[in-house]
């Protein structure tokens, strides 16, 4: 009975958070329309929306905890074959982190109340919003306590013996991390390099122990700051980074773009895109594989996610190609590779996260990613054309009765085309900001969903919950990265990097080669966002030390981690594709199918690194 009530409460909180996000998106959409039609924007919307986003995303954390939507690794489970103990300990540390978050926000709200702080335009008191956010994170902590109780109950009911083996490895990792926190390595008496190495050791021990990566980043940063600077500075770091992230207008673009993508999927945009690409390219030899690449590119511009692109288009694309006699490795390889375009083509959620952490312009980064994204799409198309020319048996002969139907393609895909042009056209044309672009896109997708003939309340709530659940999980990652990065800055990360890497002693090509190898490996093991978040704090000082452009590097890094998603032995997109096709295609067959695309990717990386102007030229023109 109690568990059922908890489930209903979490579901209600997820629905309310999703509806709150939708209301904010529609408010921004109306504001843009009023500003550009009658020059009467909604006064005070931005200052109220900052506080509104803080409350909405704090509320969304309830659903994120309940649905266990945090980003974490499963390496320990793969190595030891045991996961129950690690998950229980990870949930315990997650509970501790949310308890700290609640305390930080209560202190923040109390400070705002003591200073009688109000919004500038509307004069609204700020403290009630932050007290509400603190209450929501407290509810998220209670939800996490329920998750922990459920895990313990399941463990007691199913695990009858070998308790020591179940907990030994994760306990050893957490104990080692605790010893490092208490050791002289993190005190002011040790050198900056030693302190930084100790902090990274703590971080990776917690991550390997199944602790969600955002939680591991936050706890490591707070523990290291406490050990080196004391209690008050650690509290200030945690409070400022938590409240700043929750109320960040830049970061608000992440859940808004996720909302746009989920509503577009619910409105049937994925089907429109694939059918339009088939109408345009289906008559060519290997045309359905080319249509898959173009469909992935089009859907990626809406979803901003590689995994979502592969999972959404994979089933229908594989079915279409198998019906026509395409070789299975070739068809599955083209889908898995095409899915990687999802995170590269603007608007990219992952690129937004990089920009927030690296503190570079989101709009300029979107502009910089445009030509590399086009180049990636063309390289894949060329790869298909070369493959079918060298190995004609991979695909059936083209249908002589099929016709080239570009007008039909435009008619089929007019809704995704209008959405894409309104978002990127308005953004590149200076009509609105990145946040407004995300809100307008979500507003347009909502209207398209209403008019799609698929509109149901249940479908809307699922789309809203998916958007806020994933978005809040990413917020935890970014909050943790900001806390950890703040500690690294204080510990002297930039000076340590400068002492090891200088243009006089180490050539840039050698450093870049090492970074390329690092990201290819991480991209094949970690979630894309996780690979970026856990490396940005130490990679950014390296790029700056070599006097290279951070916007250019963001595009290169994003390209590398996306390539890692089809890199053996653990390319995530390949396993997503495997889950779609089941026993019909062996995993080795899919990996064999992605190899030609992987070769095209490596050539593309070399070109992007050798010629930074490919990324930066358009920025210089439009920036």
C-alpha positions in Angstrom: 0.0 0.0 0.0 2.8 2.4 1.0 4.8 1.6 -2.1 1.8 2.1 -4.3 1.2 5.5 -2.8 4.8 6.4 -3.3 4.6 5.4 -7.0 1.5 7.6 -7.5 3.1 10.5 -5.8 6.3 10.3 -7.9 4.1 10.0 -11.1 2.1 13.1 -10.0 5.3 15.0 -9.4 6.7 14.0 -12.8 3.5 15.1 -14.5 3.5 18.4 -12.6 7.1 19.1 -13.5 6.4 18.3 -17.1 3.4 20.6 -17.2 5.4 23.3 -15.6 8.1 23.0 -18.2 5.5 23.1 -21.0 3.9 26.3 -19.5 7.4 28.0 -19.4 8.0 26.9 -23.0 4.6 28.3 -24.1 5.3 31.5 -22.2 8.6 32.1 -24.0 6.9 31.3 -27.3 4.2 33.9 -26.7 6.8 36.4 -25.5 8.8 36.0 -28.8 5.6 36.4 -30.8 4.5 39.5 -28.9 8.0 41.0 -29.2 8.3 40.6 -32.9 4.7 41.4 -33.9 3.5 44.2 -31.6 6.8 45.0 -29.7 5.1 44.2 -26.4 7.1 41.4 -24.7 6.0 40.0 -21.3 7.6 42.2 -18.7 9.7 40.3 -16.2 9.4 37.0 -17.9 13.1 36.2 -17.8 13.6 36.9 -14.1 10.5 34.9 -13.2 11.4 32.1 -15.5 14.8 31.7 -13.9 13.1 31.1 -10.6 10.4 29.0 -12.3 13.0 26.7 -13.9 14.7 26.2 -10.5 11.4 25.0 -9.0 10.4 22.9 -12.0 13.8 21.1 -12.3 13.9 20.6 -8.5 10.5 19.0 -8.8 11.6 16.9 -11.7 14.3 15.4 -9.6 11.6 13.4 -7.8 10.7 11.6 -11.0 14.3 11.2 -11.9 15.1 9.5 -8.6 12.0 7.3 -8.8 12.6 6.2 -12.4 16.4 5.9 -11.7 17.2 8.1 -14.6 20.7 9.0 -13.4 23.7 8.5 -15.6 25.9 5.7 -14.1 28.3 3.1 -15.4 27.9 -0.7 -15.2 31.6 -1.6 -15.4 31.7 -3.2 -11.9 28.7 -5.4 -12.7 30.4 -6.6 -16.0 33.6 -7.4 -14.2 32.3 -9.0 -11.0 28.9 -10.2 -12.1 27.4 -8.7 -8.9 25.4 -5.5 -8.8 23.0 -5.6 -5.9 25.5 -4.5 -3.2 26.9 -1.8 -5.4 23.5 -0.4 -6.2 22.5 -0.3 -2.6 25.7 1.6 -1.6 25.3 3.9 -4.6 21.7 4.7 -3.6 22.9 5.5 -0.1 25.4 8.0 -1.3 22.8 9.5 -3.7 20.5 9.9 -0.7 23.3 11.7 1.1 23.9 14.0 -1.8 20.2 15.0 -2.1 20.1 15.6 1.6 23.0 18.0 1.1 21.3 19.6 -1.8 18.1 20.3 0.3 20.2 21.8 3.1 22.1 24.0 0.6 18.8 25.3 -0.9 17.3 26.0 2.5 20.3 28.1 3.5 20.2 29.9 0.1 16.5 30.6 0.6 17.1 31.9 4.1 19.8 34.2 2.9 17.5 35.6 0.2 14.8 36.1 2.9 17.2 37.8 5.3 18.2 40.3 2.6 14.6 40.9 1.5 15.7 40.1 -2.1 13.1 40.7 -4.9 13.0 40.5 -8.6 14.0 43.7 -10.4 11.1 44.2 -12.7 8.1 42.7 -10.9 9.4 43.1 -7.4 8.4 39.6 -6.4 10.1 38.1 -3.3 12.8 35.6 -4.3 12.9 33.5 -1.1 9.5 31.7 -1.6 10.7 30.3 -4.9 13.9 28.9 -3.3 12.0 27.5 -0.3 9.8 25.7 -2.9 12.9 24.4 -4.7 14.3 23.2 -1.4 11.0 21.4 -0.6 11.1 19.7 -4.0 14.7 18.4 -3.5 13.7 17.3 0.0 10.8 15.3 -1.6 13.4 13.9 -4.1 15.5 12.8 -1.2 12.5 11.1 0.4 11.8 9.4 -3.0 15.5 8.2 -3.1 15.0 6.8 0.4 12.1 4.8 -0.9 14.2 3.6 -3.8 16.9 2.5 -1.3 14.3 0.7 0.9 13.0 -1.1 -2.2 16.6 -2.2 -3.2 17.3 -3.5 0.3 14.0 -5.4 0.4 14.7 -7.0 -2.9 18.2 -7.9 -1.8 17.0 -9.5 1.4 14.4 -11.4 -0.5 16.6 -12.7 -3.3 20.2 -12.9 -2.0 20.5 -15.7 0.5 24.3 -16.0 0.8 27.7 -14.6 -0.3 26.9 -11.2 1.3 30.6 -10.5 1.7 31.2 -11.0 -2.0 28.2 -8.9 -2.9 29.5 -5.8 -1.0 33.3 -6.4 -0.8 34.4 -4.7 -4.0 32.1 -1.6 -3.9 32.8 -1.2 -0.2 36.5 -1.4 -0.8 36.3 1.4 -3.5 34.2 3.7 -1.3 36.5 3.0 1.7 39.5 3.9 -0.4 37.8 7.1 -1.5 37.1 8.0 2.1 40.7 7.3 3.1 41.9 9.6 0.3 39.6 12.4 1.6 41.1 12.0 5.1 44.7 11.7 3.9 47.3 14.4 3.8 47.1 14.3 0.0 44.1 16.7 0.0 45.4 19.1 2.6 47.1 22.4 1.9 50.5 21.0 2.8 50.7 18.8 -0.3 51.3 20.1 -3.8 48.6 21.1 -6.3 49.4 18.1 -8.5 49.0 15.7 -5.6 45.7 17.2 -4.5 44.3 17.1 -8.0 45.3 13.5 -8.6 43.8 12.5 -5.3 40.5 14.2 -6.2 40.4 12.4 -9.6 41.2 9.1 -7.8 38.2 9.6 -5.4 36.0 10.5 -8.3 36.8 7.4 -10.4 36.6 5.1 -7.4 33.0 6.3 -6.7 32.1 6.0 -10.4 33.4 2.5 -10.5 31.3 1.7 -7.4 28.2 2.4 -9.5 27.6 5.8 -7.9 25.7 8.1 -10.4 28.3 10.2 -12.1 26.7 13.5 -11.2 26.5 12.5 -7.6 30.1 11.3 -7.6 31.3 14.6 -9.1 29.4 16.6 -6.4 30.4 14.5 -3.5 34.1 14.4 -4.6 34.2 18.2 -5.1 32.5 18.9 -1.7 34.7 16.4 0.1 37.9 17.7 -1.4 36.9 21.3 -0.7 36.1 20.4 2.9 39.4 18.6 3.4 41.5 21.5 1.9 39.5 24.6 2.7 37.1 23.9 5.5 33.4 23.7 6.1 32.3 27.2 5.2 34.0 27.3 1.7 32.7 23.8 0.9 29.1 25.0 1.8 29.5 28.1 -0.3 30.7 26.1 -3.3 27.8 23.7 -3.1 25.2 26.3 -2.5 26.3 28.7 -5.3 26.8 26.0 -7.9 23.5 24.2 -7.1 21.4 27.4 -7.1 23.2 28.8 -10.1 22.7 25.6 -12.2 19.0 25.3 -11.2 18.2 28.9 -12.2 20.5 29.1 -15.3 18.7 30.3 -18.3 21.4 28.9 -20.5 21.0 25.4 -19.0 17.2 25.7 -19.4 17.7 25.1 -23.1 18.5 21.4 -22.3 15.0 20.3 -21.0 13.3 22.6 -23.5 15.0 20.9 -26.4 14.3 17.5 -24.9 10.7 18.6 -24.6 10.7 19.6 -28.3 12.1 16.3 -29.3 9.7 14.2 -27.2 6.7 16.2 -28.5 7.9 15.9 -32.1 8.2 12.1 -31.7 4.7 11.9 -30.2 3.4 14.0 -33.2 4.9 11.4 -35.7 7.8 13.5 -37.0 10.1 10.5 -37.1 7.8 8.7 -39.6 7.6 11.8 -41.7 11.3 12.2 -41.9 12.1 8.6 -42.9 9.3 8.5 -45.4 10.4 11.7 -47.0 14.1 10.5 -47.2 12.9 7.3 -48.8 10.9 9.2 -51.4 13.9 11.3 -52.3 16.6 8.6 -52.3 14.8 5.2 -52.5 15.3 4.9 -56.3 19.1 5.0 -56.0 21.3 1.9 -55.6 21.6 1.6 -51.8 19.0 4.4 -51.6 17.3 3.1 -48.5 20.6 3.2 -46.6 21.2 6.7 -47.8 17.6 7.5 -46.8 18.4 6.1 -43.3 21.4 8.4 -43.0 19.4 11.4 -44.1 16.6 10.5 -41.9 18.9 10.2 -38.9 20.4 13.6 -39.7 16.9 15.1 -39.9 15.7 13.4 -36.7 18.9 14.3 -34.9 18.2 18.0 -35.6 15.0 17.5 -33.6 15.9 15.0 -30.9 19.6 16.0 -30.2 20.4 12.5 -29.0 22.2 9.6 -30.7 20.6 6.9 -28.8 17.1 8.3 -29.3 17.8 8.6 -33.0 19.0 5.0 -33.4 16.2 3.6 -31.2 13.5 5.6 -32.9 14.5 5.1 -36.6 16.3 1.8 -36.2 13.3 -0.6 -36.2 11.5 0.9 -39.2 14.7 1.4 -41.2 15.9 -2.1 -40.6 12.5 -3.5 -41.6 12.4 -1.5 -44.8 15.9 -2.6 -45.8 15.3 -6.2 -45.0 12.1 -6.3 -47.0 14.1 -5.2 -50.0 16.9 -7.6 -49.5 19.7 -5.5 -48.0 22.6 -7.4 -46.4 22.1 -7.4 -42.7 25.5 -6.1 -41.6 25.3 -3.3 -44.1 21.8 -2.2 -43.0 22.4 -2.4 -39.3 25.8 -0.7 -39.6 24.3 2.2 -41.6 21.6 2.7 -38.9 24.0 2.5 -36.0 26.4 4.9 -37.7 23.7 7.3 -38.8 22.4 7.4 -35.2 25.6 9.2 -34.2 24.5 12.2 -36.2 21.8 12.8 -33.6 24.1 14.6 -31.1 26.2 16.5 -33.6 23.6 18.2 -35.7 22.4 21.4 -34.0 20.5 21.9 -31.8 22.6 19.5 -29.8 21.8 18.9 -26.1 25.3 17.5 -25.5 26.9 20.6 -27.1 24.8 22.8 -24.8 26.1 20.9 -21.7 29.7 21.3 -22.9 29.1 25.1 -23.5 27.7 25.5 -20.0 30.6 23.8 -18.3 33.3 25.4 -20.5 31.6 28.8 -20.4 31.5 29.4 -24.1 28.7 30.7 -26.3 26.0 28.2 -27.1 24.8 30.0 -30.3 28.3 30.3 -31.7 29.0 26.6 -30.9 25.8 25.6 -32.8 27.0 27.7 -35.8 30.4 26.0 -35.5 28.9 22.5 -35.5 26.8 23.1 -38.6 29.4 22.5 -41.3 31.0 19.5 -39.5 27.5 18.0 -39.2 26.9 18.4 -42.9 30.3 17.0 -43.6 29.6 14.0 -41.4 26.4 13.3 -43.2 28.1 13.6 -46.6 30.9 11.3 -45.6 28.4 8.6 -44.6 26.6 9.0 -47.9 29.9 8.7 -49.8 30.8 5.6 -47.7 27.5 4.0 -48.7 28.1 4.8 -52.4 31.6 3.4 -52.3 30.5 0.2 -50.5 27.7 -0.6 -53.0 30.0 0.2 -55.9 32.7 -2.2 -54.6 30.3 -4.8 -53.3 27.1 -4.8 -55.3 25.8 -7.8 -53.5 25.2 -5.7 -50.3 22.1 -4.2 -51.8 19.4 -5.1 -54.3 19.3 -3.7 -57.8 17.5 -0.4 -58.0 13.8 -0.6 -58.9 13.5 0.7 -62.5 9.9 1.8 -61.8 10.8 3.9 -58.8 10.7 7.7 -59.3 12.6 10.6 -57.9 10.0 12.5 -55.9 11.5 15.6 -54.2 8.2 17.4 -54.1 6.6 14.5 -52.4 9.4 14.4 -49.9 8.9 18.1 -49.1 5.1 17.5 -48.8 5.7 14.6 -46.4 8.2 16.3 -44.2 7.0 19.8 -44.1 6.4 19.8 -40.4 10.0 18.7 -39.4 11.3 21.2 -42.0 9.4 24.1 -40.6 10.4 23.2 -37.1 14.1 22.9 -38.1 14.0 26.2 -40.0 12.2 28.1 -37.3 14.6 27.0 -34.6 17.9 27.3 -36.4 16.9 30.0 -38.8 15.7 32.2 -36.0 18.8 31.4 -33.9 21.3 32.0 -36.7 19.4 35.0 -37.9 19.5 36.7 -34.5 15.7 36.6 -34.1 15.9 34.9 -30.7 18.4 33.4 -28.2 19.2 29.7 -27.7 16.7 29.5 -24.8 14.0 31.2 -26.9 14.8 28.9 -29.8 14.3 25.8 -27.6 11.0 27.2 -26.2 9.7 28.2 -29.7 10.6 24.7 -31.0 8.8 23.1 -28.1 5.8 25.4 -28.7 5.7 24.5 -32.4 6.0 20.8 -31.6 3.2 21.1 -29.1 0.9 22.7 -31.7 1.9 20.0 -34.2 1.1 17.3 -31.7 -2.3 18.8 -31.0 -3.1 18.8 -34.8 -1.5 15.4 -35.5 -4.5 13.2 -34.8 -2.4 11.4 -32.2 -3.1 13.8 -29.3 -4.0 12.0 -26.1 -3.6 13.2 -22.5 -1.7 10.0 -21.7 0.7 10.5 -24.6 1.3 14.1 -23.6 2.1 13.1 -20.0 4.6 10.4 -21.1 6.4 12.9 -23.4 6.5 15.5 -20.6 7.8 13.0 -18.0 10.5 11.7 -20.4 11.7 15.3 -21.1 11.9 16.4 -17.4 13.2 13.0 -16.2 16.1 13.0 -18.6 16.6 16.8 -18.2 16.8 16.6 -14.4 19.3 13.7 -14.7 21.5 15.9 -16.9 21.1 18.7 -14.4 22.6 16.5 -11.6 25.5 15.8 -13.9 26.1 19.5 -14.6 25.7 20.5 -10.9 28.3 17.9 -10.0 30.6 18.9 -12.8 30.4 22.6 -11.7 31.1 21.7 -8.0 34.0 19.5 -9.0 35.4 22.0 -11.5 35.2 24.8 -9.0 37.4 22.8 -6.6 39.9 22.0 -9.4 40.2 25.7 -10.2 40.9 26.5 -6.6 43.4 23.7 -6.3 45.4 25.1 -9.2 44.4 22.8 -12.1 45.4 25.4 -14.7 48.9 25.9 -13.3 49.5 22.1 -13.0 48.5 21.6 -16.7 50.7 24.5 -17.8 53.7 22.9 -16.0 53.3 19.7 -18.0 52.1 21.0 -21.3 53.7 23.9 -23.1 54.2 24.5 -26.8 58.0 24.7 -26.2 58.3 21.2 -24.6 55.4 19.2 -26.0 54.1 19.5 -29.6 50.4 20.1 -30.0 49.9 17.2 -32.4 51.1 14.8 -29.7 48.7 16.1 -27.1 45.8 16.1 -29.5 46.6 12.5 -30.6 46.5 11.5 -26.9 43.1 13.3 -26.4 41.7 11.7 -29.6 42.6 8.2 -28.3 41.2 9.0 -24.8 37.8 10.1 -26.2 37.5 7.3 -28.6 38.0 4.9 -25.7 35.7 6.8 -23.3 33.0 7.2 -26.0 32.9 3.4 -26.4 32.6 2.8 -22.7 30.6 5.7 -21.1 27.4 7.5 -22.0 28.3 10.5 -24.2 27.3 13.1 -21.7 29.2 11.3 -18.9 32.4 11.0 -21.1 32.3 14.8 -21.6 31.4 15.8 -18.1 34.1 13.8 -16.3 36.8 15.0 -18.6 36.0 18.6 -19.3 37.5 19.9 -16.0 41.0 18.7 -16.9 40.8 18.9 -20.7 39.8 22.6 -21.0 43.0 23.8 -19.3 45.0 21.6 -21.7 43.3 23.3 -24.7 43.8 26.7 -23.2 47.4 26.0 -22.5 47.9 25.2 -26.2 46.2 28.5 -27.1 43.4 26.7 -29.1 39.8 27.7 -29.5 37.3 26.2 -27.1 34.4 26.3 -29.5 36.5 24.4 -32.1 37.5 21.9 -29.5 33.9 21.4 -28.4 32.9 20.3 -31.9 36.0 18.0 -32.2 35.3 16.5 -28.8 31.6 15.9 -29.6 32.7 14.2 -32.8 35.1 12.0 -31.0 32.7 10.7 -28.3 30.0 10.1 -31.0 32.5 8.0 -33.0 33.2 6.1 -29.8 29.5 5.1 -29.8 30.2 2.7 -32.7 33.8 1.8 -31.7 34.4 -1.8 -30.7 34.1 -3.4 -28.2 31.4 -1.5 -26.4 30.0 1.0 -28.9 26.6 2.0 -27.3 24.8 2.6 -30.6 25.7 -0.9 -31.8 24.2 -2.4 -28.7 21.1 -0.2 -29.1 20.8 -1.6 -32.6 21.3 -5.1 -31.3 18.5 -4.7 -28.8 16.2 -3.7 -31.7 17.0 -6.6 -34.0 17.4 -9.2 -31.3 18.6 -12.6 -32.5 18.1 -11.8 -36.1 21.6 -10.3 -36.4 24.7 -11.2 -34.5 26.6 -8.4 -32.6 29.7 -9.2 -34.6 27.8 -8.7 -37.8 26.7 -5.2 -36.7 30.3 -4.3 -35.7 31.5 -5.5 -39.1 28.8 -3.3 -40.8 29.9 -0.1 -39.0 33.6 -0.5 -39.9 33.4 1.4 -43.3 31.6 4.2 -41.5 34.2 4.2 -38.7 36.9 4.6 -41.3 35.0 7.6 -42.8 34.7 9.0 -39.3 38.5 8.8 -38.6 39.2 10.6 -41.9 36.7 13.3 -40.8 38.4 13.8 -37.4 41.8 14.3 -39.1 40.3 16.9 -41.4 38.5 18.7 -38.6 41.7 18.9 -36.5 43.9 19.8 -39.4 41.6 22.5 -40.7 39.9 24.3 -37.7 38.5 26.8 -40.2 35.8 24.2 -41.2 34.3 24.8 -37.7 35.2 28.4 -37.2 34.6 30.0 -40.6 30.9 30.2 -40.3 31.3 31.6 -36.8 33.4 34.4 -38.2 30.7 35.1 -40.8 27.6 34.8 -38.6 29.0 35.2 -35.1 
